[in-house]
Amino acid sequence: MGLRSLAYAVYERQISRALPQDRIPQHIGVVVDGNRRWAKLAGTPTADGHLAGANKIVEFIDWCAELGVPTVTLYMLSTDNMSRSAEELDQLMEIIADTLERLCESRPGGRPVRVHPVGQPELLPAPLAERLRCVDAELAQADQEPAVHVNVAVGYGGRQEIVDAVKELLRDAESQGRSISEVAEELTPGSIADWLYTRGQPDPDLIIRTSGEQRLSGFLMWQSAYSEFYFCEALWPDFRRVDFIRALRDYAQRQRRFGN
């Protein structure tokens, strides 16, 4: 280990120990941004950047399990990304499918990772959509408490999620014989939240975006109303454990106001 690496290892241990356990986020959302730029800077094909980003996802979930973060939502493929070239999308779909397998097979701390797909599976190639459904069903039946619950946002759009939630709410009301007027009279933010893709889960405490971009890009638009945000300059494949711990330290030092 070189002197620089040794110094970082010592620094990382110091700030890890200083993290207050009662201030660890219970749900972290991550916009995994920068794979394509990483590949361009490295002079390698775009697929290499996506593969490096996939490797980082598996590593990142291990960090979350180790540090006690129980729920993570990863923004892996937005509906806007579906307009990319067919060649890039084909390669990306294969990498996503492989990443799902690796997450399902991983056992951080001896416990499984619970993978839950969120998004519009009808937009995805049939094999990937079916694999997403299978991993969701398989791990939903597992009797062991997961190390981390991972929402995989693939074919995801934040506005569409809200539209889908309202549709489901209205269909449910219709099945109960309730009128539109009754639904409108009783409608609350909680009524819509009950039908979101992440229903039953806490809203994200912290959202991290890599690559220096400072925008949500439609990620968890409803759920992030009172989230804290952390923007990191590192491209996602270069995101280090020490960068993650810095984000957690920054979050722990903030006073959350929840709009007050």
Backbone torsions as a table, in degrees:
resi	resn	phi	psi	omega
1	MET	NA	127.6	179.3
2	GLY	-71.8	168.6	-178.4
3	LEU	-61.6	-39.3	-179.6
4	ARG	-64.3	-45.2	-179.9
5	SER	-64.8	-39.0	179.2
6	LEU	-63.9	-42.1	-179.8
7	ALA	-63.0	-42.0	178.3
8	TYR	-64.9	-38.6	-180.0
9	ALA	-63.5	-41.7	178.5
10	VAL	-66.1	-45.1	179.5
11	TYR	-61.2	-42.8	180.0
12	GLU	-61.3	-44.2	179.1
13	ARG	-62.9	-39.6	-178.3
14	GLN	-63.3	-48.1	-176.9
15	ILE	-75.5	-25.7	175.0
16	SER	-63.2	-45.1	-178.6
17	ARG	-65.7	-27.9	-176.8
18	ALA	-83.0	-6.9	-179.1
19	LEU	-70.8	122.8	176.9
20	PRO	-72.5	124.7	-175.5
21	GLN	-63.5	-27.9	179.8
22	ASP	-80.3	1.2	177.9
23	ARG	-117.4	15.8	175.8
24	ILE	-76.9	129.7	179.4
25	PRO	-60.0	140.5	178.0
26	GLN	-85.7	-18.6	177.9
27	HIS	-148.1	124.2	177.8
28	ILE	-118.7	130.0	171.2
29	GLY	-101.0	141.3	-177.9
30	VAL	-132.2	123.5	170.7
31	VAL	-91.8	103.6	-173.5
32	VAL	-83.3	84.6	-170.0
33	ASP	-110.5	141.6	172.5
34	GLY	118.2	4.4	-178.9
35	ASN	-62.3	-43.4	-177.2
36	ARG	-68.1	-41.5	178.4
37	ARG	-65.9	-36.2	177.5
38	TRP	-60.1	-44.9	-179.9
39	ALA	-65.3	-40.6	-179.7
40	LYS	-63.6	-43.8	179.2
41	LEU	-66.1	-31.8	179.5
42	ALA	-82.3	-9.0	-179.1
43	GLY	70.4	29.4	-178.8
44	THR	-117.7	166.0	178.4
45	PRO	-60.6	153.4	-179.9
46	THR	-55.2	-37.4	-179.4
47	ALA	-59.0	-31.5	178.1
48	ASP	-65.0	-36.7	177.4
49	GLY	-66.2	-42.4	178.4
50	HIS	-65.4	-36.6	178.6
51	LEU	-67.7	-41.6	177.4
52	ALA	-63.4	-37.6	177.6
53	GLY	-66.5	-37.4	177.5
54	ALA	-64.5	-42.5	177.4
55	ASN	-60.0	-38.3	180.0
56	LYS	-67.9	-34.1	178.3
57	ILE	-60.6	-47.6	-179.9
58	VAL	-61.1	-42.4	178.6
59	GLU	-64.6	-41.8	-178.0
60	PHE	-62.9	-41.4	179.3
61	ILE	-64.2	-34.7	173.7
62	ASP	-61.0	-42.3	178.5
63	TRP	-61.7	-42.9	-178.9
64	CYS	-61.9	-43.4	179.2
65	ALA	-62.9	-42.0	-178.3
66	GLU	-65.6	-37.9	-174.7
67	LEU	-92.9	-2.8	173.4
68	GLY	88.4	27.3	174.9
69	VAL	-91.0	113.6	-171.9
70	PRO	-82.0	-25.0	-175.5
71	THR	-134.1	133.7	179.9
72	VAL	-135.0	137.1	171.5
73	THR	-117.6	122.1	-177.8
74	LEU	-105.1	123.2	177.3
75	TYR	-88.4	95.4	-172.8
76	MET	-98.6	-34.6	-177.7
77	LEU	-154.2	113.9	-179.6
78	SER	-87.7	166.9	175.4
79	THR	-63.6	-32.0	178.1
80	ASP	-65.9	-32.9	179.8
81	ASN	-66.0	-18.2	-176.7
82	MET	-67.3	-9.6	179.2
83	SER	-88.2	1.4	178.7
84	ARG	-69.0	170.8	-176.7
85	SER	-60.5	150.5	-179.0
86	ALA	-60.1	-37.8	-179.1
87	GLU	-63.7	-46.8	-179.5
88	GLU	-65.1	-41.7	-179.1
89	LEU	-63.9	-40.5	178.8
90	ASP	-60.5	-46.0	179.4
91	GLN	-64.3	-41.0	-178.5
92	LEU	-65.9	-39.8	178.9
93	MET	-62.3	-40.1	178.2
94	GLU	-64.3	-41.3	-179.6
95	ILE	-67.0	-40.8	178.2
96	ILE	-62.2	-45.5	179.8
97	ALA	-60.1	-42.9	178.9
98	ASP	-65.1	-38.3	178.9
99	THR	-63.9	-40.1	176.7
100	LEU	-58.4	-45.2	179.6
101	GLU	-60.9	-44.1	-178.0
102	ARG	-65.6	-39.4	177.6
103	LEU	-64.9	-42.5	-179.4
104	CYS	-65.3	-31.2	-178.3
105	GLU	-86.2	-16.6	-177.2
106	SER	-72.6	151.2	-179.7
107	ARG	-137.1	67.9	179.0
108	PRO	-63.9	125.9	-177.7
109	GLY	66.8	17.8	178.8
110	GLY	83.3	4.6	-179.2
111	ARG	-117.3	154.8	-177.6
112	PRO	-75.0	164.2	172.2
113	VAL	-101.5	127.4	179.0
114	ARG	-90.3	114.5	-177.7
115	VAL	-102.7	123.8	-178.4
116	HIS	-126.6	113.1	-179.8
117	PRO	-74.6	139.1	173.7
118	VAL	-130.9	134.7	-178.4
119	GLY	142.2	-155.9	-178.2
120	GLN	-114.7	93.4	-177.4
121	PRO	-61.6	-23.6	-179.7
122	GLU	-66.4	-16.3	178.2
123	LEU	-84.1	-12.0	-172.5
124	LEU	-97.7	158.9	172.9
125	PRO	-56.7	143.6	-175.2
126	ALA	-53.0	-43.9	-179.1
127	PRO	-61.1	-41.1	-179.7
128	LEU	-70.5	-41.7	178.5
129	ALA	-60.3	-41.4	179.5
130	GLU	-67.3	-38.6	179.2
131	ARG	-65.3	-39.4	177.0
132	LEU	-60.8	-42.7	179.0
133	ARG	-64.9	-39.0	-177.4
134	CYS	-67.4	-45.4	-178.6
135	VAL	-65.6	-34.4	177.9
136	ASP	-64.2	-44.9	-178.1
137	ALA	-70.5	-41.8	-176.8
138	GLU	-62.1	-47.2	-175.3
139	LEU	-81.8	-18.1	174.7
140	ALA	-66.5	-25.7	-178.3
141	GLN	-91.1	-6.2	-178.5
142	ALA	-66.6	140.0	-176.8
143	ASP	-94.1	-1.3	-179.7
144	GLN	-99.4	136.8	178.8
145	GLU	-61.8	128.1	-177.0
146	PRO	-70.9	152.6	174.4
147	ALA	-68.7	-41.7	178.5
148	VAL	-146.0	139.8	171.7
149	HIS	-95.7	118.8	-175.0
150	VAL	-114.4	114.1	170.8
151	ASN	-84.7	122.0	-179.9
152	VAL	-103.5	106.4	-178.2
153	ALA	-86.2	102.5	-178.0
154	VAL	-128.4	127.4	-172.6
155	GLY	64.5	40.9	-171.7
156	TYR	-108.3	140.6	171.5
157	GLY	-140.5	130.7	-175.9
158	GLY	-64.4	-40.0	178.3
159	ARG	-66.6	-41.0	-179.9
160	GLN	-64.6	-34.9	177.6
161	GLU	-59.7	-42.5	179.7
162	ILE	-67.6	-41.2	176.7
163	VAL	-59.6	-46.3	179.8
164	ASP	-62.3	-37.8	179.1
165	ALA	-63.9	-43.0	179.4
166	VAL	-65.8	-40.0	177.5
167	LYS	-59.7	-46.7	-179.5
168	GLU	-63.7	-39.5	178.2
169	LEU	-60.2	-45.1	-178.8
170	LEU	-68.0	-39.5	177.9
171	ARG	-63.4	-40.6	178.8
172	ASP	-63.9	-41.7	178.7
173	ALA	-62.6	-41.2	179.5
174	GLU	-62.9	-40.5	-179.5
175	SER	-65.0	-22.5	178.5
176	GLN	-94.7	2.2	179.3
177	GLY	74.9	22.2	-180.0
178	ARG	-90.0	146.2	-179.2
179	SER	-84.2	162.8	176.4
180	ILE	-60.6	-38.2	179.5
181	SER	-62.4	-40.5	178.3
182	GLU	-64.5	-42.7	179.5
183	VAL	-62.1	-45.7	-178.8
184	ALA	-62.2	-39.7	-177.9
185	GLU	-66.4	-34.6	-174.5
186	GLU	-98.8	-0.4	-174.1
187	LEU	-67.0	132.5	176.2
188	THR	-136.5	165.3	174.5
189	PRO	-55.1	-36.5	179.3
190	GLY	-65.1	-30.4	179.1
191	SER	-62.4	-40.6	179.5
192	ILE	-74.9	-41.5	-179.4
193	ALA	-58.8	-29.3	-179.3
194	ASP	-66.5	-12.9	-177.9
195	TRP	-117.8	7.6	177.4
196	LEU	-69.4	163.9	178.6
197	TYR	-59.5	-30.8	-175.9
198	THR	-99.3	20.5	-176.5
199	ARG	-54.9	142.8	-178.3
200	GLY	87.1	-6.8	-180.0
201	GLN	-109.3	154.0	175.5
202	PRO	-68.3	149.4	173.6
203	ASP	-65.2	153.7	-178.4
204	PRO	-64.7	132.2	174.2
205	ASP	-76.5	-36.9	-173.8
206	LEU	-137.4	135.2	173.4
207	ILE	-119.9	126.6	-179.7
208	ILE	-109.5	133.5	171.8
209	ARG	-127.0	130.0	178.7
210	THR	-93.8	174.9	173.4
211	SER	81.8	4.1	175.5
212	GLY	87.8	-8.8	178.0
213	GLU	-74.1	142.8	-177.1
214	GLN	-124.7	70.3	176.4
215	ARG	-157.3	161.7	-177.7
216	LEU	-84.1	-30.8	-177.0
217	SER	55.9	38.9	175.8
218	GLY	78.7	14.5	-174.8
219	PHE	-87.3	121.5	175.3
220	LEU	45.9	52.6	-173.1
221	MET	-62.6	-39.3	179.2
222	TRP	-75.2	-48.4	-172.5
223	GLN	-68.9	-23.2	-173.4
224	SER	-90.4	12.4	-175.5
225	ALA	-53.1	-37.7	-178.4
226	TYR	-121.6	20.5	178.1
227	SER	-73.3	155.4	168.5
228	GLU	-91.5	147.8	-176.7
229	PHE	-118.2	143.5	178.0
230	TYR	-136.6	120.0	-178.8
231	PHE	-108.7	127.9	-175.0
232	CYS	-117.3	137.7	-178.2
233	GLU	-71.8	-26.5	-176.0
234	ALA	-62.4	139.5	170.5
235	LEU	-68.9	150.5	-172.1
236	TRP	-53.5	-45.3	-179.9
237	PRO	-62.7	-21.3	-179.7
238	ASP	-95.0	-0.5	-178.0
239	PHE	-66.2	122.6	-174.5
240	ARG	-104.6	164.9	177.1
241	ARG	-59.2	-37.6	179.5
242	VAL	-65.6	-33.0	175.6
243	ASP	-65.4	-39.7	178.7
244	PHE	-65.5	-44.2	-179.7
245	ILE	-64.5	-36.4	175.5
246	ARG	-61.5	-40.7	178.2
247	ALA	-62.6	-42.2	178.8
248	LEU	-66.5	-38.7	178.2
249	ARG	-65.3	-42.9	178.7
250	ASP	-60.8	-43.2	178.8
251	TYR	-62.7	-43.2	-177.3
252	ALA	-63.4	-26.2	-177.6
253	GLN	-87.0	-8.1	-177.9
254	ARG	-85.3	153.6	172.7
255	GLN	-104.3	108.9	-177.2
256	ARG	-74.4	135.3	-173.9
257	ARG	-111.5	-19.5	179.1
258	PHE	50.5	42.0	176.3
259	GLY	88.3	-6.2	-178.2
260	ASN	-85.5	NA	NA
